[in-house]
Amino acid sequence: MQLTLWTYEGPPHVGAMRIATAMKGLHYVLHAPQGDTYADLLFTMIERRTTRPPVTYTTFQARDLGGDTAELFKTACADAYQRFKPQAIIVGASCTAELIQDDPGGLAKALQLPVPVIPLELPSYQKKENWGASETFYQIVRTLCAPRDNATEFNPRSCNILGPTALGFRNRDDLAEITKLLEELGLTINVVAPLNATPDDIRRLGQAAFNVVLYPEIAETVGRWLERNCKQPMTTVVPIGVSATREFVVEVTRLAGIDAAVSAADSAARLPWYSRSVDSTYLTGKRVFIFGDATHALAAARIAKEELGFDVVGLGTYSREFARPVRAKAEELGLEALVTDDYLEVEAKVAQVQPELVLGTQMERHIAKKLGIPCAVISAPVHVQDFPARYSPQMGFEGSNVIFDSWVHPLMMGLEEHLIHMFRNDFEFNDRAAPSHLGHGAVRPQAQSRDPAASGWSPEAERELQKVPFFVRGKARRNTEKFAAERGLSLITVETLYDAKSYYSR
């Protein structure tokens, strides 16, 4: 284990709680000490749910360790059934309770409750939150969904939507957008799970023709099981971005055996129009660093490179189970993927590559703010502001519009800040003034002073460089240093700066 200020994922029992909170008619009995109930706050304070998660804690204390903590669990489990009357119960232990090895599954089975009791084995010291959510969803489906035989009747144009959970990044709005898209294509939604599904709904999963897997971190394992046991193929394209959404439409219509009809829904996407406009030249070649869960990081890399014309200078994920496709994408972009759950490594990488835009989680938002770089959040973990009251999907054609706005607006603010920089000697402006959109009370941190002798720049050249607009100053510095290195120049002068400018403007 590693003590850290921030973490990208919680322990696996938090993932299990995301599944339990997403579903209806399911209750989670968690063997946990007093203090591990903090997870409730994630849903009521961050996601702003109106109800607490359907979780019963044993909440044993230190003095209980000398007694029978197993009996505490059995009592809590029996009381939870009597109070909530769920259709099914999942049982498990938090990372702390795991150490006392009370076997919640065996204890709950001994109670012989009249509903399915599903034990969870979630190794808290080897796995993390997304894996815990995936494993919990898998165990629920494996227990409740009977394999489909050849006699089972199903609508060839029906599908299940798998993956949306509680506390998922824009899952609520993604689900609404994709449901609308599938229905416009003439498909019928059989079951959505786990979000808003009941155990009875899980039993009906086998009645669909195929499965739409929206979030592989959560639902790919279930999708593979249904593929083997219910003969249901699953989608492999995640519809984030215009190109991916078009491919998704082709894939689902092929699985349903109907003609693809992309054009009507495609008309709602404004990103392609902007990418063809004159204004988009301002975005071309912008250097972007991307980090998040594998699904959103891969989608962001494709959108940035293919649909907005950005230059991806960094790509990484904290999703170790999905490191392989991220590494493959990074190699395709000529990069080495950053696979880590240490935010300090990510901060060091961002500081090294000096991008003009960061796309990441709430951790990267803090990192970018510290380094004075624009940022847009593309992935969990997120803060309360990333659960907006407005409709704000990431998937589908409307999702591409939302992505365009949230990525491009921070860059466009650079134009306004450039004007402020031009008038920095005016009495209303100064170099200590923070960007206007941060408020009048904000103060820009002092830039670190450079030692001309150490950097290879003459004082005159450094002063001349400060006249270059700040949002292209980094590129001007890199180009000049590359120009000087190729010619063996140890000192960069004003003449070198302008020679480099002339060279790269040809």
C-alpha positions as CSV (number, residue, x, y, z in Angstrom):
1,M,0.0,0.0,0.0
2,Q,1.0,3.6,-0.5
3,L,-0.1,6.6,1.4
4,T,-1.1,9.4,-0.9
5,L,-2.9,12.7,-0.8
6,W,-5.1,11.8,-3.8
7,T,-6.1,8.5,-5.5
8,Y,-7.6,7.8,-8.9
9,E,-9.6,4.8,-7.6
10,G,-10.9,3.8,-4.2
11,P,-10.7,0.2,-2.9
12,P,-12.8,-2.4,-4.6
13,H,-15.7,-2.3,-2.1
14,V,-16.4,1.2,-3.3
15,G,-16.8,-0.2,-6.8
16,A,-19.2,-2.8,-5.4
17,M,-21.1,0.1,-3.8
18,R,-21.4,1.9,-7.1
19,I,-23.2,-1.2,-8.5
20,A,-25.5,-1.6,-5.5
21,T,-26.3,2.1,-5.5
22,A,-27.1,2.0,-9.2
23,M,-29.5,-0.9,-9.0
24,K,-32.9,-1.2,-7.4
25,G,-34.1,-4.0,-5.2
26,L,-30.5,-5.0,-4.3
27,H,-28.9,-4.5,-0.9
28,Y,-25.2,-4.5,0.1
29,V,-24.2,-5.8,3.6
30,L,-20.6,-4.6,4.1
31,H,-18.5,-5.9,7.0
32,A,-16.6,-2.8,7.9
33,P,-15.3,-0.9,10.9
34,Q,-16.6,2.4,12.1
35,G,-15.1,5.0,9.8
36,D,-15.4,3.0,6.6
37,T,-18.9,4.5,6.1
38,Y,-17.2,7.5,4.4
39,A,-18.1,6.1,1.0
40,D,-21.7,7.3,1.5
41,L,-20.4,10.8,1.0
42,L,-19.2,10.1,-2.5
43,F,-22.8,9.6,-3.6
44,T,-24.7,12.2,-1.5
45,M,-22.1,15.0,-1.8
46,I,-20.3,14.4,-5.1
47,E,-23.1,12.8,-7.2
48,R,-25.7,14.7,-5.3
49,R,-28.1,11.8,-4.9
50,T,-31.2,12.4,-2.9
51,T,-31.0,9.0,-1.1
52,R,-28.2,7.2,0.6
53,P,-26.7,4.0,-0.9
54,P,-28.5,0.8,-0.1
55,V,-25.7,-0.4,2.2
56,T,-25.8,-1.8,5.7
57,Y,-22.5,-1.6,7.6
58,T,-21.6,-3.8,10.6
59,T,-19.5,-0.8,11.9
60,F,-17.6,-2.8,14.5
61,Q,-15.3,-0.9,16.8
62,A,-11.8,-1.6,18.3
63,R,-13.4,-3.1,21.4
64,D,-15.3,-5.6,19.3
65,L,-12.2,-7.2,18.0
66,G,-11.8,-9.1,21.3
67,G,-15.3,-10.6,20.8
68,D,-17.3,-12.2,18.1
69,T,-17.3,-9.9,15.0
70,A,-18.8,-12.7,12.9
71,E,-21.9,-12.6,15.0
72,L,-22.1,-8.9,14.5
73,F,-22.1,-9.5,10.7
74,K,-24.8,-12.2,10.9
75,T,-27.0,-9.9,13.0
76,A,-26.5,-6.9,10.6
77,C,-27.3,-9.2,7.6
78,A,-30.5,-10.6,9.1
79,D,-31.6,-7.1,10.2
80,A,-31.0,-5.7,6.7
81,Y,-33.2,-8.3,5.1
82,Q,-36.0,-7.7,7.6
83,R,-35.9,-4.0,7.2
84,F,-35.4,-3.6,3.4
85,K,-36.9,-6.8,2.0
86,P,-34.5,-6.7,-1.1
87,Q,-34.8,-9.1,-4.1
88,A,-31.2,-10.0,-3.6
89,I,-28.3,-9.3,-1.3
90,I,-24.6,-8.9,-1.9
91,V,-22.2,-9.4,1.0
92,G,-18.5,-8.5,1.4
93,A,-15.8,-6.9,3.5
94,S,-14.1,-3.6,3.4
95,C,-10.3,-3.4,3.1
96,T,-10.0,-3.2,6.9
97,A,-12.5,-5.9,7.7
98,E,-10.8,-8.2,5.2
99,L,-7.9,-8.5,7.6
100,I,-10.0,-10.3,10.3
101,Q,-11.1,-13.0,7.8
102,D,-14.7,-13.5,9.0
103,D,-16.0,-14.9,5.6
104,P,-19.1,-12.8,5.1
105,G,-20.3,-15.1,2.3
106,G,-20.3,-18.2,4.4
107,L,-21.9,-16.4,7.3
108,A,-24.7,-15.0,5.2
109,K,-25.3,-18.4,3.6
110,A,-25.7,-19.9,7.0
111,L,-28.7,-17.6,7.7
112,Q,-30.7,-19.3,4.9
113,L,-32.4,-16.1,3.8
114,P,-35.3,-16.5,1.3
115,V,-33.5,-14.3,-1.4
116,P,-30.3,-14.9,-3.4
117,V,-27.2,-14.0,-1.4
118,I,-24.2,-13.2,-3.6
119,P,-20.7,-13.3,-1.9
120,L,-18.1,-10.9,-3.1
121,E,-14.4,-11.8,-3.0
122,L,-12.7,-8.4,-3.5
123,P,-9.0,-8.5,-2.7
124,S,-8.6,-4.9,-1.4
125,Y,-4.8,-4.9,-1.4
126,Q,-4.4,-6.1,-5.0
127,K,-7.3,-4.6,-6.9
128,K,-9.2,-1.2,-7.0
129,E,-12.5,0.4,-7.6
130,N,-13.3,-0.2,-11.3
131,W,-12.2,-3.8,-11.0
132,G,-14.5,-4.1,-7.9
133,A,-17.4,-2.7,-9.8
134,S,-16.7,-5.1,-12.8
135,E,-16.4,-8.1,-10.5
136,T,-19.5,-7.3,-8.6
137,F,-21.6,-6.8,-11.7
138,Y,-20.2,-10.1,-13.1
139,Q,-21.1,-12.1,-9.9
140,I,-24.6,-10.7,-9.9
141,V,-25.2,-11.6,-13.6
142,R,-23.5,-15.0,-13.2
143,T,-25.8,-15.8,-10.2
144,L,-29.1,-14.5,-11.5
145,C,-29.0,-14.8,-15.3
146,A,-29.6,-18.3,-16.6
147,P,-27.8,-19.3,-19.8
148,R,-29.9,-19.1,-22.9
149,D,-30.7,-22.2,-24.8
150,N,-31.7,-22.6,-28.5
151,A,-35.4,-22.5,-27.5
152,T,-35.3,-19.1,-26.1
153,E,-37.3,-16.6,-28.2
154,F,-35.9,-13.1,-28.6
155,N,-36.4,-10.0,-30.8
156,P,-33.4,-9.8,-33.3
157,R,-33.6,-6.0,-33.0
158,S,-33.4,-6.0,-29.2
159,C,-30.3,-5.2,-27.2
160,N,-29.1,-4.7,-23.6
161,I,-27.1,-1.6,-22.6
162,L,-24.4,-2.6,-20.1
163,G,-22.1,-0.5,-18.0
164,P,-23.7,2.7,-16.6
165,T,-23.2,2.9,-12.8
166,A,-23.7,5.3,-10.0
167,L,-20.9,7.8,-9.6
168,G,-19.9,7.2,-13.2
169,F,-18.6,10.1,-15.3
170,R,-21.7,11.5,-17.2
171,N,-23.2,8.0,-17.2
172,R,-26.8,9.3,-16.7
173,D,-26.6,11.6,-19.8
174,D,-24.6,9.1,-21.9
175,L,-27.3,6.5,-21.3
176,A,-30.1,9.0,-22.4
177,E,-28.2,9.9,-25.5
178,I,-27.4,6.3,-26.6
179,T,-30.9,5.1,-25.8
180,K,-32.3,7.8,-28.0
181,L,-29.9,7.0,-30.8
182,L,-30.6,3.2,-30.7
183,E,-34.4,3.9,-30.7
184,E,-34.0,6.2,-33.7
185,L,-32.3,3.3,-35.5
186,G,-35.4,1.1,-34.8
187,L,-33.9,-1.0,-32.0
188,T,-35.6,-2.1,-28.8
189,I,-33.9,-1.8,-25.4
190,N,-34.4,-5.0,-23.4
191,V,-32.5,-4.2,-20.2
192,V,-30.2,-1.4,-19.0
193,A,-27.8,-2.6,-16.3
194,P,-26.7,-2.0,-13.7
195,L,-28.1,1.6,-13.6
196,N,-31.8,1.4,-12.5
197,A,-31.9,-2.4,-13.0
198,T,-33.5,-4.8,-10.5
199,P,-32.4,-8.4,-9.9
200,D,-35.5,-9.5,-11.9
201,D,-34.2,-7.4,-14.8
202,I,-30.8,-9.2,-14.6
203,R,-32.7,-12.5,-15.0
204,R,-34.0,-11.1,-18.4
205,L,-30.7,-10.3,-19.9
206,G,-30.7,-13.4,-22.1
207,Q,-33.8,-12.3,-23.9
208,A,-31.9,-9.7,-26.1
209,A,-30.2,-10.4,-29.4
210,F,-26.9,-8.6,-28.5
211,N,-25.3,-6.4,-25.9
212,V,-24.1,-2.8,-26.1
213,V,-21.1,-2.3,-23.8
214,L,-20.7,1.4,-23.1
215,Y,-18.0,1.2,-20.4
216,P,-15.6,-1.7,-20.8
217,E,-14.0,-1.2,-17.4
218,I,-17.3,-2.1,-15.9
219,A,-19.2,-4.3,-18.4
220,E,-16.7,-6.1,-20.6
221,T,-16.4,-9.1,-18.3
222,V,-20.2,-9.4,-18.2
223,G,-20.3,-9.0,-22.0
224,R,-17.9,-11.8,-22.5
225,W,-19.8,-14.1,-20.1
226,L,-23.1,-13.4,-21.9
227,E,-21.3,-14.0,-25.2
228,R,-20.3,-17.5,-24.1
229,N,-23.4,-18.5,-22.1
230,C,-26.3,-16.7,-23.9
231,K,-24.8,-16.6,-27.4
232,Q,-25.1,-12.8,-27.5
233,P,-22.5,-10.8,-29.4
234,M,-21.3,-7.5,-27.9
235,T,-20.3,-4.2,-29.3
236,T,-16.6,-3.2,-29.3
237,V,-16.9,0.5,-30.3
238,V,-17.4,3.1,-27.6
239,P,-19.4,5.9,-29.2
240,I,-17.4,8.9,-28.0
241,G,-16.6,11.3,-30.8
242,V,-18.1,11.8,-34.2
243,S,-16.1,9.1,-36.0
244,A,-16.6,6.5,-33.2
245,T,-20.3,7.2,-33.1
246,R,-20.6,6.6,-36.8
247,E,-18.8,3.3,-36.4
248,F,-21.0,2.4,-33.5
249,V,-24.1,2.9,-35.6
250,V,-22.7,0.7,-38.3
251,E,-21.8,-2.0,-35.7
252,V,-25.2,-2.1,-33.9
253,T,-27.2,-2.1,-37.1
254,R,-25.0,-4.9,-38.4
255,L,-25.7,-6.9,-35.2
256,A,-29.4,-6.2,-35.5
257,G,-29.5,-7.1,-39.2
258,I,-30.8,-3.7,-40.4
259,D,-29.4,-1.0,-42.8
260,A,-27.2,1.6,-41.2
261,A,-28.8,5.1,-41.2
262,V,-26.1,7.5,-39.9
263,S,-27.0,10.6,-41.8
264,A,-30.1,11.8,-40.0
265,A,-28.6,11.6,-36.5
266,D,-25.2,12.8,-37.8
267,S,-26.7,16.2,-38.7
268,A,-26.8,17.1,-35.0
269,A,-23.1,17.1,-34.7
270,R,-21.5,20.5,-35.1
271,L,-17.9,19.4,-34.5
272,P,-17.2,18.4,-38.1
273,W,-18.6,21.7,-39.4
274,Y,-16.2,23.6,-37.1
275,S,-13.3,21.4,-38.0
276,R,-13.8,22.5,-41.6
277,S,-14.1,26.2,-40.8
278,V,-11.5,28.9,-41.0
279,D,-11.6,29.4,-37.2
280,S,-10.4,25.9,-36.6
281,T,-6.9,26.8,-37.9
282,Y,-6.4,28.4,-34.5
283,L,-6.6,24.9,-32.9
284,T,-4.5,23.0,-35.4
285,G,-1.3,21.6,-33.9
286,K,-2.2,22.5,-30.3
287,R,-0.2,20.2,-28.0
288,V,-2.4,18.2,-25.7
289,F,-1.7,15.8,-22.8
290,I,-4.3,13.1,-22.1
291,F,-4.8,11.0,-18.9
292,G,-7.8,9.2,-17.5
293,D,-9.5,5.8,-17.4
294,A,-8.7,3.8,-20.5
295,T,-12.1,4.2,-22.3
296,H,-12.1,8.0,-22.1
297,A,-8.3,8.4,-22.6
298,L,-8.4,6.3,-25.8
299,A,-11.5,8.2,-27.1
300,A,-9.9,11.6,-26.3
301,A,-6.7,10.7,-28.1
302,R,-8.7,9.8,-31.3
303,I,-10.8,12.9,-31.1
304,A,-7.9,15.2,-30.5
305,K,-5.8,13.7,-33.3
306,E,-8.4,12.9,-36.0
307,E,-11.2,15.4,-35.4
308,L,-9.6,18.5,-33.9
309,G,-6.1,18.3,-35.4
310,F,-4.3,18.5,-32.1
311,D,-0.9,17.1,-31.5
312,V,-1.0,14.5,-28.8
313,V,2.2,14.8,-26.8
314,G,1.2,12.6,-23.8
315,L,-1.2,9.7,-23.3
316,G,-1.7,7.6,-20.1
317,T,-4.2,5.8,-17.9
318,Y,-4.6,4.6,-14.3
319,S,-6.6,1.6,-15.6
320,R,-3.9,-1.1,-15.4
321,E,-6.3,-3.8,-16.5
322,F,-6.6,-1.9,-19.8
323,A,-3.0,-0.8,-20.2
324,R,-2.4,-2.9,-23.4
325,P,-4.8,-0.9,-25.7
326,V,-3.5,2.4,-24.3
327,R,0.1,1.4,-24.9
328,A,-0.8,0.4,-28.4
329,K,-2.5,3.7,-29.1
330,A,0.4,5.6,-27.7
331,E,2.8,3.7,-29.9
332,E,0.7,4.5,-32.9
333,L,1.1,8.2,-31.9
334,G,4.8,7.8,-31.5
335,L,4.6,8.1,-27.7
336,E,5.3,5.9,-24.6
337,A,2.2,5.4,-22.6
338,L,2.2,6.5,-19.0
339,V,0.5,3.8,-16.9
340,T,0.4,4.8,-13.3
341,D,-1.9,5.5,-10.3
342,D,0.6,8.0,-8.9
343,Y,-0.6,11.6,-9.6
344,L,3.0,12.9,-8.9
345,E,4.3,10.9,-11.9
346,V,1.5,12.5,-14.0
347,E,2.4,16.0,-12.7
348,A,6.1,15.4,-13.6
349,K,5.2,14.3,-17.1
350,V,2.9,17.3,-17.7
351,A,5.6,19.7,-16.5
352,Q,8.1,17.9,-18.8
353,V,6.1,18.0,-22.0
354,Q,4.6,21.5,-21.4
355,P,1.3,21.0,-23.3
356,E,-1.1,23.7,-24.3
357,L,-4.1,21.8,-23.1
358,V,-4.5,19.0,-20.5
359,L,-7.4,16.5,-20.8
360,G,-7.7,14.5,-17.6
361,T,-9.4,13.8,-14.3
362,Q,-9.9,16.2,-11.4
363,M,-6.3,15.5,-10.4
364,E,-5.1,16.8,-13.7
365,R,-7.3,19.8,-13.3
366,H,-5.4,20.7,-10.1
367,I,-2.0,19.9,-11.8
368,A,-2.9,22.1,-14.8
369,K,-4.0,24.9,-12.6
370,K,-0.8,24.8,-10.7
371,L,1.2,24.9,-13.9
372,G,-1.0,27.6,-15.6
373,I,-2.2,25.3,-18.4
374,P,-5.8,25.1,-19.7
375,C,-7.6,21.9,-18.7
376,A,-10.9,20.0,-19.5
377,V,-12.1,17.0,-17.4
378,I,-12.8,13.9,-19.5
379,S,-12.8,11.1,-17.0
380,A,-13.5,10.0,-13.4
381,P,-12.5,10.7,-10.7
382,V,-14.3,13.9,-10.8
383,H,-15.6,16.6,-8.5
384,V,-19.2,17.8,-7.9
385,Q,-19.0,20.3,-10.7
386,D,-18.6,17.4,-13.2
387,F,-22.1,16.1,-12.3
388,P,-23.9,19.1,-13.9
389,A,-27.6,19.6,-13.5
390,R,-27.8,20.3,-17.3
391,Y,-27.8,17.6,-20.0
392,S,-24.2,17.1,-20.7
393,P,-23.4,13.7,-22.3
394,Q,-20.0,12.6,-23.7
395,M,-21.3,9.9,-26.0
396,G,-23.2,10.2,-29.3
397,F,-23.4,13.1,-31.6
398,E,-24.6,15.5,-29.0
399,G,-21.8,14.3,-26.8
400,S,-19.3,15.4,-29.5
401,N,-20.8,18.9,-29.3
402,V,-20.3,18.9,-25.5
403,I,-16.8,17.7,-25.9
404,F,-16.0,20.3,-28.5
405,D,-17.2,23.1,-26.2
406,S,-15.5,21.9,-23.1
407,W,-12.1,21.3,-24.9
408,V,-12.1,24.3,-27.1
409,H,-13.3,27.1,-24.8
410,P,-10.3,26.9,-22.5
411,L,-8.1,27.4,-25.5
412,M,-10.2,30.2,-26.9
413,M,-9.7,32.0,-23.6
414,G,-6.1,32.3,-24.7
415,L,-7.2,35.0,-27.2
416,E,-8.6,37.1,-24.4
417,E,-5.6,36.6,-22.2
418,H,-3.4,37.6,-25.1
419,L,-5.2,41.0,-25.3
420,I,-4.6,41.4,-21.6
421,H,-1.0,40.6,-22.1
422,M,-0.7,43.2,-24.9
423,F,-1.9,45.9,-22.5
424,R,0.1,44.6,-19.5
425,N,1.8,48.0,-19.0
426,D,-1.6,49.8,-18.7
427,F,-2.5,50.8,-15.2
428,E,-5.4,48.3,-15.2
429,F,-3.2,45.4,-16.1
430,N,0.0,43.8,-14.8
431,D,1.9,40.6,-14.9
432,R,0.6,39.6,-11.5
433,A,-3.1,39.7,-12.6
434,A,-4.7,36.3,-12.9
435,P,-6.8,35.4,-16.0
436,S,-10.0,37.5,-15.9
437,H,-12.3,34.5,-15.7
438,L,-10.7,33.5,-12.3
439,G,-12.1,36.7,-10.6
440,H,-10.5,39.9,-9.5
441,G,-9.2,38.5,-6.2
442,A,-7.1,35.8,-7.9
443,V,-3.4,36.3,-8.2
444,R,-1.2,34.6,-10.8
445,P,1.7,32.7,-9.2
446,Q,5.1,34.1,-10.0
447,A,6.8,32.4,-12.8
448,Q,10.1,30.8,-11.9
449,S,13.1,32.9,-13.0
450,R,15.4,31.4,-15.4
451,D,19.2,31.5,-15.1
452,P,20.4,32.7,-18.6
453,A,23.7,31.0,-18.1
454,A,22.1,27.6,-17.3
455,S,19.4,27.8,-20.0
456,G,21.8,29.0,-22.8
457,W,19.8,32.2,-23.4
458,S,21.3,35.6,-23.3
459,P,19.5,38.1,-21.1
460,E,18.6,40.2,-24.2
461,A,17.1,37.1,-25.9
462,E,15.1,36.2,-22.8
463,R,13.6,39.7,-22.7
464,E,12.8,39.5,-26.4
465,L,11.1,36.2,-26.0
466,Q,8.8,37.7,-23.4
467,K,7.3,39.8,-26.2
468,V,6.0,36.7,-27.9
469,P,2.3,36.0,-26.9
470,F,2.3,33.7,-23.9
471,F,0.2,30.9,-25.6
472,V,2.8,30.3,-28.3
473,R,5.9,31.3,-26.2
474,G,6.6,27.8,-25.2
475,K,6.6,26.7,-28.8
476,A,8.9,29.6,-29.8
477,R,11.3,28.6,-27.0
478,R,11.4,25.0,-28.1
479,N,11.9,25.8,-31.7
480,T,14.7,28.2,-31.0
481,E,16.5,25.8,-28.7
482,K,16.2,23.0,-31.3
483,F,17.4,25.4,-34.0
484,A,20.5,26.4,-31.9
485,A,21.2,22.7,-30.9
486,E,21.2,21.6,-34.6
487,R,23.8,24.4,-35.4
488,G,26.0,23.8,-32.3
489,L,25.2,27.2,-30.8
490,S,25.9,27.3,-27.1
491,L,24.4,30.8,-26.5
492,I,21.0,31.9,-27.9
493,T,21.0,35.6,-28.8
494,V,18.3,37.9,-30.2
495,E,19.7,37.1,-33.7
496,T,19.3,33.4,-33.0
497,L,15.7,33.9,-31.9
498,Y,14.8,35.7,-35.1
499,D,16.8,33.4,-37.3
500,A,14.9,30.5,-35.9
501,K,11.6,32.3,-36.4
502,S,12.5,32.9,-40.0
503,Y,13.6,29.3,-40.5
504,Y,10.4,27.7,-39.1
505,S,8.1,30.2,-40.9
506,R,9.1,29.1,-44.3
